[in-house]
Amino acid sequence: MLALGRVDRAVVEDSARTAVAAAGSFLIAHLLRMPEAYWAAISTIIVVQSTLGAAWSISSQRFAGTVLGTASGALLSTYFGSNLAVFAAGVFLLGLLCAVLRLGSAYRFAGVTLAITMLVTRTSPAWVVALHRFVEVSVGIVVGLVISALWPTVVGARRKAR
């Protein structure tokens, strides 16, 4: 506790804001019976670590990437299984598609979602895994945006102490 006295109040508030948002999104995804609800918390942490304007911009990119990654992961896994060469081709094609669609950083999220959907061994069909990932990440994005709007970050809190 003594070390806490040296931490800026804004950092403490930002940490509390992030913790509340992450826990809330996890609980919502858990209530929706999502098998890997932690993806909601991860997405929320990423979103709330931005200002609202930046959060909105990056969240639209994250959402677009999630849609592309889950859709391509479901299709590729259904027809080719967990195949490394097909995964690599999918990552490559997602990069081209994101560039053509001018989706900027959506490529990063599309590739990550494709990897999670295709490379992690599961017993459920690929389209079910993709749907779960889409719901989990979407919950995280929405909760992160709502918290960012209702409890904006304190100016200067953005991790001076980290």
Stockholm file with secondary structure:
# STOCKHOLM 1.0

chainA/1-162         MLALGRVDRAVVEDSARTAVAAAGSFLIAHLLRMPEAYWAAISTIIVVQSTLGAAWSISSQRFAGTVLGTASGALLSTYFGSNLAVFAAGVFLLGLLCAVLRLGSAYRFAGVTLAITMLVTRTSPAWVVALHRFVEVSVGIVVGLVISALWPTVVGARRKAR
#=GR chainA/1-162 SS CGGGGGSCHHHHHHHHHHHHHHHHHHHHHHHTTCTTTHHHHHHHHHHHTSCHHHHHHHHHHHHHHHHHHHHHHHHHHHHHCSCHHHHHHHHHHHHHHHHHTTCTTHHHHHHHHHHHHHHSCCSSCHHHHHHHHHHHHHHHHHHHHHHHHHSCCCTTCSSTTC
#=GC SS_cons         CGGGGGSCHHHHHHHHHHHHHHHHHHHHHHHTTCTTTHHHHHHHHHHHTSCHHHHHHHHHHHHHHHHHHHHHHHHHHHHHCSCHHHHHHHHHHHHHHHHHTTCTTHHHHHHHHHHHHHHSCCSSCHHHHHHHHHHHHHHHHHHHHHHHHHSCCCTTCSSTTC
//
